[in-house]
Amino acid sequence: MTPGSFIKSLKSSLSELGWYSPEEIRGAGRILLEELANIEYYKILTEPDIELAADTAERLQRAAERLGRGEPLQYILGYGWFYGYRFNLCEDVLIPRPETEELVRMVLDDTAGATEKPAALLDVCTGSGCIAWALQLKLPECRLYGCDISKKALDIASAQHPEGAERVANAPVFFKCDVLGGELERNAVGMPYDIIISNPPYVCESEKRMMRPNVLDYEPGLALFVPDENPLLFYEKIADAAARLLKRGGRVYFEINERFPEQVVQLLEKYGFGNAGAFNDLYGKPRFVKGVLE
């Protein structure tokens, strides 16, 4: 096997599935060659016919087969990147999305312009802990907390060692919490908070038919889906608890389903949050809502 023949074979096998764009296939091939064969990107282009060692070829073939079954590249590698940091990932946690990086950026931009810096911040439904860790690395003086219902997710979040973590005096503190069971307020650690941020489950069950197998078959449904008849149940529970867990003037930030921006804004207003509004992501879709506790 050569780098060139590997890329060619990958394009042939994955194109037939209809799950991946040509750009995704090329990107996946490049990353696999870089990470599993330790070949620098320029050599993939300039030396496509060099013969790979047998064990390296075998690793690449196994990875290609897993991609062919729909398994996400991040799970195959065991890690992914979020806000410039590398995080360990597996099927017990969601793969971080670029849109969620924008949510983190909103918090950091608002914090940069604030006269008083936040002292405590809670990430609800933390999953891999990427939000909490990224904010901890960017706000080292702030105490970060994260909660989730999944013990497996909390084990992963607690064990993260993202690049730069050694520069943080305090790692985020993670705790178990069933948000829908009303445990957020009872189990909360480190309150009152200046900021509560959450990217909770928000994909409606009826939207499953529009999703690719590499999401449906591998990423945890517990962290993705909500019932069609009550799509805002997480936001309702979090907003209700946040009204008592936040300091007066504290802020809440949500990532949302693009179908429900007005409804989430109205929820925040119902629970005493002012200046509530929805904001678009880089693709022009309403993806975020924030508000200030009055």
C-alpha positions, -999 to +999 in steps of 0.1 A: +000+000+000+011+036-008-004+069+004-017+074-031-033+040-034-048+044+001-065+077-008-077+062-041-092+032-024-108+053+003-124+076-022-138+046-041-153+028-011-167+058+008-181+076-023-204+046-029-221+051+005-233+086-002-226+097+034-194+117+028-186+146+005-154+144-016-139+170+007-147+149+038-131+118+022-100+137+012-097+152+047-102+119+064-076+102+042-051+130+049-057+128+087-054+090+088-021+091+069-008+119+092-019+102+124-016+065+118+012+064+093+031+095+107+034+110+072+036+148+069+010+164+047+035+176+021+049+141+017+014+128+010+014+152-020+050+149-031+057+112-024+024+094-030+041+062-042+063+054-012+056+019+001+041+018+036+051-008+062+029-038+065+017-030+100+010+006+090-010-005+060-030-028+082-039+000+106-050+022+078-071-006+063-089-012+096-095+025+100-110+027+064-132-003+072-145+015+103-152+046+083-170+025+058-194+013+086-201+049+094-180+052+125-169+089+130-132+096+124-129+111+159-139+079+175-115+059+153-086+082+164-099+084+200-098+122+200-110+154+184-102+191+185-123+219+201-113+255+204-077+246+195-074+219+222-073+182+217-099+162+237-102+124+242-134+111+227-154+079+225-189+067+219-200+077+254-197+114+245-207+136+216-182+149+191-177+186+196-191+208+168-177+240+154-209+258+163-203+250+199-170+268+196-190+299+187-209+295+220-177+295+239-165+325+219-197+344+229-189+339+266-153+350+262-162+381+242-188+392+267-163+385+296-136+404+279-158+435+278-171+431+314-158+453+342-162+424+367-147+390+357-167+359+365-157+339+395-178+307+390-192+292+358-213+260+354-215+239+322-247+219+322-248+186+302-211+188+299-204+155+280-167+153+272-161+185+292-148+204+262-168+235+270-157+236+306-121+228+299-119+254+270-133+281+293-111+270+322-080+273+300-091+308+287-103+320+321-078+305+346-089+327+375-125+315+372-138+283+389-154+260+363-179+233+371-196+208+348-225+184+353-240+155+334-263+125+340-238+101+324-212+087+347-192+075+317-192+110+303-181+125+337-152+100+339-140+111+304-145+148+313-126+145+346-097+126+329-092+151+301-057+165+297-061+190+268-030+208+256-023+237+279-041+221+309-008+220+328-009+258+329-043+258+348-040+260+386-075+245+390-091+219+367-129+220+363-149+202+389-174+177+375-205+163+393-234+140+385-268+155+380-301+145+364-314+178+351-348+164+341-351+148+375-348+182+392-314+176+406-296+206+392-304+229+421-300+201+447-267+188+434-250+220+423-215+226+435-198+260+437-229+282+434-238+310+431-226+312+396-218+342+374-225+322+342-244+291+333-238+276+298-254+246+282-255+227+250-282+202+261-300+176+240-322+194+215-327+173+183-363+163+180-370+125+175-387+133+142-354+148+129-336+114+131-346+106+095-325+136+083-293+124+102-265+103+088-257+068+101-224+080+115-243+101+140-273+079+146-254+046+150-225+059+171-231+091+190-250+088+223-287+094+218-290+104+254-270+135+246-289+143+213-326+137+213-357+151+229-394+142+223-413+160+196-441+169+221-417+186+245-386+198+226-377+225+252-378+204+283-340+208+291-342+246+286-372+248+309-355+229+337-322+247+333-337+282+331-359+275+362-329+263+383-306+291+368-329+318+382-318+306+417-283+294+410-270+326+393-260+358+410-282+388+402-269+400+368-256+366+360-258+353+324-271+321+308-260+309+274-277+281+254-270+264+222-304+256+206-323+239+178-326+265+150-364+258+149-371+273+183-352+306+190-383+326+199-396+299+222-363+297+241-361+335+245-396+335+259-387+308+283-358+329+297-381+359+300-406+337+319-380+329+345-368+365+350-341+369+324-338+403+306-320+413+275-328+378+262-321+373+225-312+348+198-280+349+178-270+333+145-241+310+139-216+314+111-240+297+087-267+323+094-289+299+115-303+310+149-282+287+171-277+305+204-297+323+230-285+343+260-301+363+288-292+382+320-309+375+354-327+406+365 
